[in-house]
Every structure is written in C-alpha cells, then in structure tokens.
Amino acid sequence: MGKHKDGHSYMNCVGIIRKIEDIPELKFRLIDISESKSHKQMSKYSLLLAEHILKVSNIEKSSDIAECFEINLKWQDGKVKFQDARNVAFKINRLASEEKDPVRVKVLRAMGQVAATPHVKWHALIASDYAITLINLLYPNDLDEVRKEREIQIGLMKSV
C-alpha cells in the first residue's frame, strides 16, 4: 500500500507530518486511490480539499490563499511552470511560520501544499495530513471526526 515500484512509501517523497492522530487504514486507502491519479487530477483534488479546509476552519480566502488556488489552476492550464507554484508555496509557508493563530497556521500549511502540488503531486497527500492536524486541533482526541475527515478526503479523491 502506498509504495513506489521500488518498495518505498510515496509519503517519503515529500516528508511526513509528525504528531497526528489518524486512522491509518483510511490514510492508506486514500494513498492507494491516489496512486491511480495523474498529476493534474491530484492538483484538482488539492483544490477541492482546500475549499473543504476553508469551510471546516471558517477561514476566509485571503488574497494570499487565493494565490494558492490561482497558481494551481494556472499550472493545470499550462500557463505557468511548477517553479512558479513552488514560489507561491514558499511564500505561504513563510506566512504560516509568522502566524500566531494555530488554526490559521494549519490552514496556511495546507494551502502551501496545495500551491506545491504542481511541483510534486504527492504534496496533495501532505495537504490531506494537514487537514487531519486541523481536525485534531478543532476536535481534540476525537477519532470520529478524524474518520469523517478521511472519508471526505477519500470521496474527494475518487471524484477527480
């Protein structure tokens, strides 16, 4: 599950988030579904996830967050190179490191991954994990909420 042909986990390609209360079988199911998705499909998934994260967190789409959406869409349309997306991701991650509100930090971290998805498609899975850390923050020790979130993510992934 979630492995390259050489046996290494896809998540090792882009790093992993520590301190996450999760349901491993649902995470692995999401990863398995993602393996059949193209880079463009993963970018579409990351945008659907981003909209969902904004709703869950009640965070408004600021101009900086909107830039994450725009760069991802422009890349999908072939109007920008992945380096442009990386630059937006770096900017958003800088904002996250300066942010004091823990909910906004999680949202910005997820948005940085959405912006980075044109660079490497597996960033969409990291955004999924940041969504779980957001749920962990909003609903401490509530694996039912984690399950709901992973099931939403699986639904979104299947839809692209």
VOPA-158536 format. One record per atom (N, C-alpha, C): chain; atom name; x, y negated, z. Coordinates in Angstrom, 2 decimals. Atoms other than C-alpha are relative to their C-alpha. Layout:
residues N
(atom "A","CA",(X,Y,Z))
...
END
This chain:
residues 160
(atom "A","N",(0.83,1.19,0.00))
(atom "A","CA",(0.00,0.00,0.00))
(atom "A","C",(0.87,-1.25,0.00))
(atom "A","N",(-0.71,1.26,0.01))
(atom "A","CA",(1.25,-3.48,-0.86))
(atom "A","C",(1.47,0.13,-0.29))
(atom "A","N",(-1.42,-0.25,0.26))
(atom "A","CA",(4.52,-2.21,-2.32))
(atom "A","C",(0.35,-0.26,-1.47))
(atom "A","N",(-0.58,0.06,1.33))
(atom "A","CA",(6.66,-3.00,-5.33))
(atom "A","C",(0.31,1.42,-0.45))
(atom "A","N",(-0.43,-1.30,0.51))
(atom "A","CA",(7.70,-0.11,-7.54))
(atom "A","C",(1.23,0.50,0.75))
(atom "A","N",(-1.21,-0.41,-0.72))
(atom "A","CA",(10.99,-0.12,-5.60))
(atom "A","C",(-0.27,0.33,1.47))
(atom "A","N",(0.36,-0.39,-1.36))
(atom "A","CA",(9.09,0.52,-2.35))
(atom "A","C",(-0.01,-1.11,1.02))
(atom "A","N",(-0.01,1.11,-0.95))
(atom "A","CA",(9.48,-2.92,-0.77))
(atom "A","C",(-1.35,-0.69,0.01))
(atom "A","N",(1.27,0.69,-0.15))
(atom "A","CA",(6.47,-4.78,0.53))
(atom "A","C",(-0.01,-1.31,-0.77))
(atom "A","N",(0.14,1.27,0.69))
(atom "A","CA",(5.18,-7.67,-1.57))
(atom "A","C",(0.17,-1.17,0.96))
(atom "A","N",(-0.07,1.09,-0.95))
(atom "A","CA",(4.96,-9.74,1.58))
(atom "A","C",(1.45,-0.37,0.31))
(atom "A","N",(-1.41,0.33,-0.21))
(atom "A","CA",(8.75,-9.52,1.91))
(atom "A","C",(0.52,-0.97,-1.04))
(atom "A","N",(-0.42,0.91,1.07))
(atom "A","CA",(8.99,-11.52,-1.31))
(atom "A","C",(-0.09,-1.46,0.44))
(atom "A","N",(0.26,1.40,-0.34))
(atom "A","CA",(7.67,-14.69,0.30))
(atom "A","C",(0.01,-0.25,1.51))
(atom "A","N",(-0.04,0.19,-1.45))
(atom "A","CA",(8.09,-14.14,4.03))
(atom "A","C",(-1.31,0.38,0.66))
(atom "A","N",(1.19,-0.42,-0.73))
(atom "A","CA",(5.60,-13.34,6.72))
(atom "A","C",(-0.19,-0.92,1.20))
(atom "A","N",(0.34,0.86,-1.13))
(atom "A","CA",(3.84,-15.28,9.44))
(atom "A","C",(0.01,0.85,1.27))
(atom "A","N",(-0.01,-0.70,-1.27))
(atom "A","CA",(4.57,-14.20,12.98))
(atom "A","C",(-1.16,-0.51,0.87))
(atom "A","N",(1.06,0.40,-0.94))
(atom "A","CA",(2.10,-14.41,15.86))
(atom "A","C",(-1.35,-0.10,-0.70))
(atom "A","N",(1.29,-0.02,0.67))
(atom "A","CA",(-1.01,-13.36,14.00))
(atom "A","C",(-0.81,1.18,0.54))
(atom "A","N",(0.93,-1.04,-0.42))
(atom "A","CA",(-3.96,-11.44,15.44))
(atom "A","C",(-0.79,0.37,-1.24))
(atom "A","N",(0.56,-0.39,1.29))
(atom "A","CA",(-5.16,-9.44,12.47))
(atom "A","C",(-0.58,1.40,0.07))
(atom "A","N",(0.51,-1.36,0.18))
(atom "A","CA",(-6.87,-6.29,11.27))
(atom "A","C",(0.78,0.58,-1.17))
(atom "A","N",(-0.94,-0.44,1.04))
(atom "A","CA",(-4.08,-4.53,9.37))
(atom "A","C",(-0.66,0.71,-1.19))
(atom "A","N",(0.58,-0.73,1.14))
(atom "A","CA",(-6.31,-2.23,7.30))
(atom "A","C",(-0.70,-0.95,-0.99))
(atom "A","N",(0.63,0.97,0.91))
(atom "A","CA",(-8.22,-5.24,5.90))
(atom "A","C",(1.06,-0.84,-0.71))
(atom "A","N",(-1.09,0.74,0.64))
(atom "A","CA",(-4.99,-7.15,5.24))
(atom "A","C",(0.59,0.85,-1.13))
(atom "A","N",(-0.57,-0.86,1.03))
(atom "A","CA",(-3.59,-4.14,3.36))
(atom "A","C",(-0.97,0.18,-1.17))
(atom "A","N",(1.00,-0.09,1.08))
(atom "A","CA",(-6.86,-3.84,1.40))
(atom "A","C",(0.08,-1.23,-0.90))
(atom "A","N",(-0.15,1.24,0.76))
(atom "A","CA",(-6.50,-7.49,0.35))
(atom "A","C",(1.25,0.07,-0.88))
(atom "A","N",(-1.25,-0.11,0.74))
(atom "A","CA",(-2.90,-6.86,-0.69))
(atom "A","C",(-0.15,0.99,-1.16))
(atom "A","N",(0.20,-0.99,1.06))
(atom "A","CA",(-3.90,-3.75,-2.64))
(atom "A","C",(-0.81,-0.57,-1.16))
(atom "A","N",(0.82,0.61,1.05))
(atom "A","CA",(-6.59,-5.66,-4.54))
(atom "A","C",(0.83,-1.02,-0.77))
(atom "A","N",(-0.80,1.05,0.64))
(atom "A","CA",(-4.11,-8.48,-5.25))
(atom "A","C",(0.99,0.57,-1.02))
(atom "A","N",(-1.00,-0.59,0.89))
(atom "A","CA",(-1.71,-6.07,-6.96))
(atom "A","C",(-0.47,0.08,-1.44))
(atom "A","N",(0.53,-0.08,1.37))
(atom "A","CA",(-4.02,-5.83,-9.98))
(atom "A","C",(-0.29,-1.37,-0.60))
(atom "A","N",(0.33,1.35,0.46))
(atom "A","CA",(-4.38,-9.60,-10.28))
(atom "A","C",(1.19,-0.67,-0.68))
(atom "A","N",(-1.02,0.77,0.71))
(atom "A","CA",(-2.47,-11.79,-12.70))
(atom "A","C",(0.39,-1.22,0.83))
(atom "A","N",(-0.45,1.22,-0.67))
(atom "A","CA",(-0.57,-14.88,-11.62))
(atom "A","C",(-1.11,-1.05,-0.02))
(atom "A","N",(1.08,0.99,0.12))
(atom "A","CA",(-3.41,-17.08,-12.90))
(atom "A","C",(-1.18,0.37,0.89))
(atom "A","N",(1.10,-0.43,-0.88))
(atom "A","CA",(-6.03,-15.00,-11.06))
(atom "A","C",(0.34,-0.28,1.47))
(atom "A","N",(-0.40,0.29,-1.38))
(atom "A","CA",(-4.04,-15.34,-7.84))
(atom "A","C",(-0.08,-1.50,0.28))
(atom "A","N",(0.12,1.45,-0.17))
(atom "A","CA",(-3.92,-19.10,-8.38))
(atom "A","C",(-1.47,-0.39,0.17))
(atom "A","N",(1.44,0.27,-0.15))
(atom "A","CA",(-7.70,-19.13,-8.83))
(atom "A","C",(-0.48,0.43,1.39))
(atom "A","N",(0.36,-0.46,-1.34))
(atom "A","CA",(-8.09,-17.07,-5.66))
(atom "A","C",(0.45,-1.02,1.05))
(atom "A","N",(-0.52,0.93,-1.01))
(atom "A","CA",(-5.89,-19.51,-3.73))
(atom "A","C",(-0.86,-1.27,0.08))
(atom "A","N",(0.87,1.18,0.00))
(atom "A","CA",(-8.16,-22.40,-4.78))
(atom "A","C",(-1.33,0.30,0.68))
(atom "A","N",(1.24,-0.39,-0.68))
(atom "A","CA",(-11.30,-20.54,-3.68))
(atom "A","C",(0.24,0.09,1.50))
(atom "A","N",(-0.36,-0.11,-1.42))
(atom "A","CA",(-9.57,-19.75,-0.40))
(atom "A","C",(0.17,-1.39,0.62))
(atom "A","N",(-0.23,1.36,-0.51))
(atom "A","CA",(-8.53,-23.39,0.01))
(atom "A","C",(-1.33,-0.71,0.29))
(atom "A","N",(1.33,0.60,-0.23))
(atom "A","CA",(-12.15,-24.58,-0.38))
(atom "A","C",(-0.62,0.59,1.26))
(atom "A","N",(0.53,-0.69,-1.17))
(atom "A","CA",(-13.20,-21.99,2.19))
(atom "A","C",(0.67,-0.50,1.28))
(atom "A","N",(-0.75,0.46,-1.17))
(atom "A","CA",(-10.47,-23.08,4.62))
(atom "A","C",(-0.45,-1.40,0.41))
(atom "A","N",(0.45,1.36,-0.32))
(atom "A","CA",(-11.58,-26.70,4.38))
(atom "A","C",(-1.37,0.03,0.67))
(atom "A","N",(1.32,-0.11,-0.62))
(atom "A","CA",(-15.17,-25.68,5.21))
(atom "A","C",(0.11,0.52,1.43))
(atom "A","N",(-0.14,-0.62,-1.33))
(atom "A","CA",(-14.14,-23.47,8.15))
(atom "A","C",(0.59,-0.99,1.00))
(atom "A","N",(-0.72,0.90,-0.90))
(atom "A","CA",(-11.87,-26.16,9.60))
(atom "A","C",(-0.67,-1.37,0.17))
(atom "A","N",(0.62,1.33,0.02))
(atom "A","CA",(-14.12,-29.17,8.88))
(atom "A","C",(1.03,-1.09,-0.27))
(atom "A","N",(-1.01,0.98,0.39))
(atom "A","CA",(-11.06,-30.90,7.45))
(atom "A","C",(-0.38,-0.53,-1.38))
(atom "A","N",(0.34,0.62,1.30))
(atom "A","CA",(-11.74,-33.36,4.63))
(atom "A","C",(1.15,0.16,-0.98))
(atom "A","N",(-1.00,-0.12,1.06))
(atom "A","CA",(-9.94,-33.09,1.32))
(atom "A","C",(0.64,-1.37,-0.21))
(atom "A","N",(-0.75,1.25,0.13))
(atom "A","CA",(-7.48,-35.94,1.72))
(atom "A","C",(0.65,-0.04,-1.38))
(atom "A","N",(-0.69,0.11,1.29))
(atom "A","CA",(-5.53,-37.21,-1.29))
(atom "A","C",(1.16,0.98,-0.07))
(atom "A","N",(-1.12,-0.96,-0.01))
(atom "A","CA",(-2.57,-35.04,-0.23))
(atom "A","C",(-0.51,1.43,-0.24))
(atom "A","N",(0.57,-1.33,0.20))
(atom "A","CA",(-4.74,-31.91,-0.01))
(atom "A","C",(-0.53,0.12,-1.43))
(atom "A","N",(0.52,-0.03,1.38))
(atom "A","CA",(-6.43,-32.81,-3.30))
(atom "A","C",(1.12,0.22,-1.01))
(atom "A","N",(-1.15,-0.18,0.88))
(atom "A","CA",(-2.98,-32.92,-4.88))
(atom "A","C",(0.38,1.48,-0.12))
(atom "A","N",(-0.27,-1.44,0.04))
(atom "A","CA",(-2.53,-29.22,-3.97))
(atom "A","C",(-0.94,0.69,-1.00))
(atom "A","N",(0.98,-0.55,0.95))
(atom "A","CA",(-5.71,-28.38,-5.89))
(atom "A","C",(0.37,-0.40,-1.42))
(atom "A","N",(-0.28,0.54,1.34))
(atom "A","CA",(-4.76,-30.60,-8.83))
(atom "A","C",(1.21,0.66,-0.63))
(atom "A","N",(-1.21,-0.57,0.58))
(atom "A","CA",(-1.26,-29.20,-9.29))
(atom "A","C",(-0.23,1.46,-0.38))
(atom "A","N",(0.32,-1.40,0.29))
(atom "A","CA",(-2.57,-25.63,-9.14))
(atom "A","C",(-0.82,0.08,-1.29))
(atom "A","N",(0.84,0.00,1.21))
(atom "A","CA",(-5.24,-26.37,-11.77))
(atom "A","C",(0.79,-0.42,-1.23))
(atom "A","N",(-0.83,0.43,1.14))
(atom "A","CA",(-2.78,-28.24,-14.00))
(atom "A","C",(0.94,1.11,-0.44))
(atom "A","N",(-0.87,-1.12,0.37))
(atom "A","CA",(-0.41,-25.27,-13.84))
(atom "A","C",(-0.78,1.07,-0.75))
(atom "A","N",(0.84,-0.99,0.68))
(atom "A","CA",(-3.24,-22.91,-14.78))
(atom "A","C",(-0.28,-0.41,-1.44))
(atom "A","N",(0.28,0.53,1.34))
(atom "A","CA",(-3.93,-25.15,-17.79))
(atom "A","C",(1.27,-0.20,-0.82))
(atom "A","N",(-1.25,0.13,0.73))
(atom "A","CA",(-0.25,-25.14,-18.77))
(atom "A","C",(0.50,-1.43,-0.14))
(atom "A","N",(-0.35,1.42,0.10))
(atom "A","CA",(0.12,-28.88,-18.14))
(atom "A","C",(1.19,-0.40,0.86))
(atom "A","N",(-1.17,0.28,-0.85))
(atom "A","CA",(2.87,-28.70,-15.50))
(atom "A","C",(0.79,1.29,0.17))
(atom "A","N",(-0.86,-1.15,-0.25))
(atom "A","CA",(5.77,-26.40,-14.67))
(atom "A","C",(-0.09,0.38,1.49))
(atom "A","N",(0.10,-0.45,-1.38))
(atom "A","CA",(5.98,-24.35,-11.50))
(atom "A","C",(0.85,-0.85,0.94))
(atom "A","N",(-0.83,0.86,-0.85))
(atom "A","CA",(8.74,-26.69,-10.23))
(atom "A","C",(-0.82,-1.18,0.54))
(atom "A","N",(0.87,1.10,-0.44))
(atom "A","CA",(6.14,-29.48,-10.07))
(atom "A","C",(-0.87,0.46,1.18))
(atom "A","N",(0.82,-0.55,-1.08))
(atom "A","CA",(3.97,-27.23,-7.90))
(atom "A","C",(0.83,0.16,1.28))
(atom "A","N",(-0.88,-0.14,-1.17))
(atom "A","CA",(6.92,-26.48,-5.61))
(atom "A","C",(0.21,-1.35,0.68))
(atom "A","N",(-0.21,1.33,-0.58))
(atom "A","CA",(7.49,-30.22,-5.14))
(atom "A","C",(-1.20,-0.42,0.85))
(atom "A","N",(1.20,0.33,-0.77))
(atom "A","CA",(3.88,-30.70,-4.01))
(atom "A","C",(-0.04,0.84,1.27))
(atom "A","N",(-0.01,-0.88,-1.18))
(atom "A","CA",(4.20,-27.70,-1.68))
(atom "A","C",(0.99,-0.51,1.05))
(atom "A","N",(-0.99,0.53,-0.95))
(atom "A","CA",(7.37,-29.16,-0.12))
(atom "A","C",(-0.55,-1.24,0.70))
(atom "A","N",(0.57,1.22,-0.58))
(atom "A","CA",(5.59,-32.49,0.41))
(atom "A","C",(-1.05,0.34,1.07))
(atom "A","N",(1.06,-0.39,-0.94))
(atom "A","CA",(2.60,-30.83,2.11))
(atom "A","C",(0.60,0.66,1.24))
(atom "A","N",(-0.64,-0.64,-1.16))
(atom "A","CA",(4.85,-28.70,4.31))
(atom "A","C",(0.70,-1.02,0.89))
(atom "A","N",(-0.59,1.09,-0.78))
(atom "A","CA",(6.68,-31.87,5.37))
(atom "A","C",(-1.08,-0.67,0.86))
(atom "A","N",(1.11,0.62,-0.74))
(atom "A","CA",(3.33,-33.40,6.35))
(atom "A","C",(-0.44,0.91,1.15))
(atom "A","N",(0.40,-0.95,-1.05))
(atom "A","CA",(2.46,-30.23,8.30))
(atom "A","C",(0.97,-0.04,1.17))
(atom "A","N",(-1.00,0.02,-1.08))
(atom "A","CA",(5.71,-30.43,10.25))
(atom "A","C",(-0.09,-1.28,0.83))
(atom "A","N",(0.16,1.27,-0.72))
(atom "A","CA",(4.87,-34.03,11.24))
(atom "A","C",(-1.35,-0.10,0.71))
(atom "A","N",(1.37,0.04,-0.53))
(atom "A","CA",(1.21,-33.31,12.12))
(atom "A","C",(-0.04,0.48,1.45))
(atom "A","N",(0.14,-0.37,-1.42))
(atom "A","CA",(0.20,-33.11,15.80))
(atom "A","C",(-1.23,0.89,0.25))
(atom "A","N",(1.23,-0.78,-0.20))
(atom "A","CA",(-3.32,-31.62,15.50))
(atom "A","C",(0.21,1.43,-0.51))
(atom "A","N",(-0.30,-1.39,0.41))
(atom "A","CA",(-2.90,-27.80,15.48))
(atom "A","C",(-0.90,0.53,-1.11))
(atom "A","N",(0.90,-0.45,1.08))
(atom "A","CA",(-5.95,-27.24,13.24))
(atom "A","C",(0.48,-0.57,-1.33))
(atom "A","N",(-0.50,0.62,1.24))
(atom "A","CA",(-4.65,-29.71,10.66))
(atom "A","C",(1.33,0.64,-0.44))
(atom "A","N",(-1.27,-0.66,0.34))
(atom "A","CA",(-1.21,-28.05,10.85))
(atom "A","C",(-0.29,1.29,-0.76))
(atom "A","N",(0.32,-1.28,0.66))
(atom "A","CA",(-2.71,-24.64,9.94))
(atom "A","C",(-0.58,-0.25,-1.39))
(atom "A","N",(0.62,0.30,1.30))
(atom "A","CA",(-4.79,-26.18,7.14))
(atom "A","C",(1.07,-0.48,-0.98))
(atom "A","N",(-1.06,0.50,0.89))
(atom "A","CA",(-1.80,-28.06,5.71))
(atom "A","C",(0.96,1.12,-0.40))
(atom "A","N",(-0.87,-1.13,0.34))
(atom "A","CA",(0.37,-24.93,5.90))
(atom "A","C",(-0.64,0.87,-1.08))
(atom "A","N",(0.71,-0.79,1.01))
(atom "A","CA",(-2.28,-23.01,3.96))
(atom "A","C",(-0.01,-0.73,-1.34))
(atom "A","N",(0.04,0.77,1.24))
(atom "A","CA",(-2.56,-25.82,1.41))
(atom "A","C",(1.37,-0.03,-0.68))
(atom "A","N",(-1.34,-0.08,0.57))
(atom "A","CA",(1.21,-25.79,0.95))
(atom "A","C",(0.18,1.29,-0.77))
(atom "A","N",(-0.08,-1.29,0.69))
(atom "A","CA",(0.92,-22.12,0.00))
(atom "A","C",(-0.85,0.00,-1.27))
(atom "A","N",(0.85,0.13,1.19))
(atom "A","CA",(-1.92,-22.93,-2.41))
(atom "A","C",(0.76,-0.76,-1.09))
(atom "A","N",(-0.80,0.77,0.96))
(atom "A","CA",(0.33,-25.52,-4.06))
(atom "A","C",(1.16,0.83,-0.53))
(atom "A","N",(-1.16,-0.81,0.40))
(atom "A","CA",(3.19,-22.99,-4.17))
(atom "A","C",(-0.38,1.23,-0.82))
(atom "A","N",(0.42,-1.20,0.72))
(atom "A","CA",(1.11,-20.21,-5.76))
(atom "A","C",(0.41,-0.03,-1.48))
(atom "A","N",(-0.51,-0.01,1.36))
(atom "A","CA",(2.02,-21.37,-9.30))
(atom "A","C",(1.48,0.40,-0.08))
(atom "A","N",(-1.41,-0.38,-0.02))
(atom "A","CA",(5.66,-20.81,-8.32))
(atom "A","C",(0.14,1.52,0.12))
(atom "A","N",(0.00,-1.45,-0.21))
(atom "A","CA",(5.16,-17.25,-6.97))
(atom "A","C",(-1.41,0.38,0.44))
(atom "A","N",(1.41,-0.30,-0.26))
(atom "A","CA",(1.72,-15.66,-6.99))
(atom "A","C",(-0.28,0.53,1.40))
(atom "A","N",(0.22,-0.56,-1.33))
(atom "A","CA",(2.23,-13.97,-3.62))
(atom "A","C",(-0.18,-1.07,1.07))
(atom "A","N",(0.28,1.07,-0.97))
(atom "A","CA",(2.03,-17.38,-1.91))
(atom "A","C",(-1.49,-0.03,0.34))
(atom "A","N",(1.44,-0.07,-0.29))
(atom "A","CA",(-1.75,-16.86,-2.17))
(atom "A","C",(-0.27,0.91,1.20))
(atom "A","N",(0.18,-0.90,-1.16))
(atom "A","CA",(-1.39,-13.99,0.32))
(atom "A","C",(0.49,-0.66,1.29))
(atom "A","N",(-0.46,0.75,-1.18))
(atom "A","CA",(0.58,-16.21,2.68))
(atom "A","C",(-1.09,-1.00,0.42))
(atom "A","N",(1.12,0.90,-0.31))
(atom "A","CA",(-2.27,-18.75,2.43))
(atom "A","C",(-1.09,0.77,0.73))
(atom "A","N",(1.01,-0.85,-0.68))
(atom "A","CA",(-4.60,-15.89,3.43))
(atom "A","C",(0.38,0.22,1.45))
(atom "A","N",(-0.45,-0.18,-1.38))
(atom "A","CA",(-2.48,-15.26,6.51))
(atom "A","C",(-0.14,-1.29,0.80))
(atom "A","N",(0.20,1.27,-0.73))
(atom "A","CA",(-2.53,-18.95,7.40))
(atom "A","C",(-1.47,-0.20,0.35))
(atom "A","N",(1.43,0.08,-0.31))
(atom "A","CA",(-6.31,-18.78,7.19))
(atom "A","C",(-0.31,0.84,1.24))
(atom "A","N",(0.20,-0.83,-1.19))
(atom "A","CA",(-6.17,-15.95,9.73))
(atom "A","C",(0.55,-0.70,1.24))
(atom "A","N",(-0.53,0.72,-1.17))
(atom "A","CA",(-3.94,-18.03,12.02))
(atom "A","C",(-0.94,-1.14,0.40))
(atom "A","N",(1.00,1.03,-0.28))
(atom "A","CA",(-6.56,-20.79,11.72))
(atom "A","C",(-1.17,0.61,0.78))
(atom "A","N",(1.08,-0.69,-0.71))
(atom "A","CA",(-9.28,-18.33,12.76))
(atom "A","C",(0.45,0.37,1.41))
(atom "A","N",(-0.55,-0.30,-1.32))
(atom "A","CA",(-7.03,-17.20,15.64))
(atom "A","C",(-0.06,-1.23,0.91))
(atom "A","N",(0.01,1.24,-0.76))
(atom "A","CA",(-6.81,-20.83,16.75))
(atom "A","C",(-1.43,-0.42,0.36))
(atom "A","N",(1.39,0.42,-0.21))
(atom "A","CA",(-10.53,-21.58,16.35))
(atom "A","C",(-0.78,0.97,0.89))
(atom "A","N",(0.71,-1.05,-0.74))
(atom "A","CA",(-11.70,-18.27,17.86))
(atom "A","C",(1.02,0.92,0.66))
(atom "A","N",(-1.06,-0.79,-0.65))
(atom "A","CA",(-9.01,-17.02,20.27))
(atom "A","C",(-0.48,1.40,0.40))
(atom "A","N",(0.26,-1.40,-0.38))
(atom "A","CA",(-8.91,-13.23,20.75))
(atom "A","C",(-1.33,0.54,-0.51))
(atom "A","N",(1.29,-0.43,0.55))
(atom "A","CA",(-11.99,-12.74,18.54))
(atom "A","C",(0.23,0.75,-1.32))
(atom "A","N",(-0.27,-0.79,1.20))
(atom "A","CA",(-11.29,-9.88,16.13))
(atom "A","C",(-1.22,0.12,-0.90))
(atom "A","N",(1.19,0.02,0.88))
(atom "A","CA",(-14.90,-10.03,14.87))
(atom "A","C",(0.10,-1.15,-0.99))
(atom "A","N",(-0.18,1.14,0.91))
(atom "A","CA",(-14.15,-13.49,13.44))
(atom "A","C",(1.13,0.27,-0.99))
(atom "A","N",(-1.11,-0.38,0.89))
(atom "A","CA",(-10.86,-12.17,12.02))
(atom "A","C",(-0.52,0.94,-1.08))
(atom "A","N",(0.58,-0.95,0.96))
(atom "A","CA",(-12.76,-9.29,10.39))
(atom "A","C",(-0.84,-0.74,-1.04))
(atom "A","N",(0.84,0.78,0.94))
(atom "A","CA",(-15.29,-11.72,8.88))
(atom "A","C",(0.88,-0.75,-0.99))
(atom "A","N",(-0.90,0.78,0.87))
(atom "A","CA",(-12.45,-13.87,7.52))
(atom "A","C",(0.66,0.90,-1.04))
(atom "A","N",(-0.64,-0.91,0.96))
(atom "A","CA",(-10.60,-10.94,5.94))
(atom "A","C",(-1.02,0.51,-1.02))
(atom "A","N",(1.02,-0.48,0.94))
(atom "A","CA",(-13.86,-9.68,4.42))
(atom "A","C",(-0.36,-1.09,-1.01))
(atom "A","N",(0.22,1.12,0.93))
(atom "A","CA",(-14.49,-13.15,2.93))
(atom "A","C",(1.13,-0.06,-1.00))
(atom "A","N",(-1.17,0.05,0.89))
(atom "A","CA",(-10.95,-13.14,1.53))
(atom "A","C",(-0.05,1.13,-1.03))
(atom "A","N",(0.10,-1.14,0.92))
(atom "A","CA",(-11.45,-9.68,0.02))
(atom "A","C",(-1.07,-0.29,-1.07))
(atom "A","N",(1.05,0.37,0.95))
(atom "A","CA",(-14.68,-10.91,-1.59))
(atom "A","C",(0.48,-1.03,-1.01))
(atom "A","N",(-0.53,1.03,0.89))
(atom "A","CA",(-12.96,-13.98,-3.00))
(atom "A","C",(1.02,0.60,-0.97))
(atom "A","N",(-1.01,-0.62,0.86))
(atom "A","CA",(-10.07,-11.87,-4.33))
(atom "A","C",(-0.66,0.84,-1.08))
(atom "A","N",(0.70,-0.84,0.99))
(atom "A","CA",(-12.46,-9.45,-6.03))
(atom "A","C",(-0.71,-0.86,-1.06))
(atom "A","N",(0.77,0.86,0.91))
(atom "A","CA",(-14.29,-12.40,-7.64))
(atom "A","C",(0.82,-0.62,-1.13))
(atom "A","N",(-0.84,0.63,1.04))
(atom "A","CA",(-11.31,-13.58,-9.70))
(atom "A","C",(0.51,1.03,-1.00))
END
